[in-house]
């Protein structure tokens, strides 16, 4: 989870990603890493995650951020 209290930042835009790269290690960005096990009814679980603001992706952004954070 990547979060900021700056409501003007949209991490789904190029400008938002640029802002994040400039502020990644500042106090205005909160990063939490976790794992969500999917229940037996996968579609219901995924729909629940989406309703909470989750976005289905191919993981490219996650991989880039993980590499940046761990290096």
C-alpha positions as CSV (number, residue, x, y, z in Angstrom):
1,X,0.0,0.0,0.0
2,X,1.3,3.4,-0.9
3,X,-0.5,6.3,0.7
4,X,-0.1,10.1,1.1
5,X,-2.2,12.7,2.8
6,X,-1.7,14.9,-0.3
7,X,-5.1,14.5,-1.9
8,X,-3.8,16.2,-5.2
9,X,-1.6,13.2,-6.0
10,X,-2.9,10.5,-8.2
11,X,-0.5,7.5,-8.3
12,X,-2.2,6.3,-11.5
13,X,-0.9,9.2,-13.6
14,X,2.5,10.0,-14.9
15,X,2.7,13.2,-12.8
16,X,1.7,11.2,-9.7
17,X,4.4,8.6,-10.3
18,X,6.9,11.5,-10.8
19,X,5.8,13.1,-7.5
20,X,6.2,9.7,-5.8
21,X,9.7,9.2,-7.1
22,X,10.7,12.6,-5.8
23,X,9.0,12.1,-2.4
24,X,9.3,8.4,-1.8
25,X,11.5,8.5,1.3
26,X,9.9,11.6,2.8
27,X,7.5,11.8,5.7
28,X,4.5,12.5,3.4
29,X,4.6,9.0,1.9
30,X,3.6,5.9,3.8
31,X,4.5,2.5,2.4
32,X,3.2,-0.8,3.8
33,X,4.0,-4.2,2.3
34,X,1.7,-7.2,3.0
35,X,0.2,-10.3,1.5
36,X,-3.5,-11.1,1.0
37,X,-4.5,-14.7,0.8
38,X,-7.4,-15.2,-1.7
39,X,-10.2,-17.3,-0.3
40,X,-11.8,-20.2,-2.1
41,X,-14.2,-17.9,-3.9
42,X,-11.5,-16.0,-5.8
43,X,-13.9,-13.7,-7.7
44,X,-15.7,-12.6,-4.5
45,X,-12.3,-11.9,-2.8
46,X,-11.0,-9.9,-5.8
47,X,-14.2,-7.9,-6.0
48,X,-14.0,-7.1,-2.3
49,X,-10.4,-5.9,-2.8
50,X,-11.4,-3.7,-5.8
51,X,-14.3,-2.1,-3.8
52,X,-11.7,-1.1,-1.1
53,X,-9.6,0.7,-3.8
54,X,-7.4,-2.1,-5.0
55,X,-6.4,-2.1,-8.7
56,X,-5.6,-5.2,-10.7
57,X,-2.3,-4.8,-12.6
58,X,0.4,-6.9,-14.1
59,X,2.7,-5.9,-11.2
60,X,5.1,-3.7,-13.3
61,X,4.8,-0.7,-10.9
62,X,5.1,-2.9,-7.9
63,X,8.3,-4.5,-9.3
64,X,9.8,-1.1,-10.0
65,X,8.9,0.3,-6.5
66,X,10.2,-2.9,-4.8
67,X,13.5,-2.6,-6.7
68,X,13.8,1.1,-5.8
69,X,13.0,0.6,-2.1
70,X,15.3,-2.4,-1.7
71,X,18.3,-0.9,-3.4
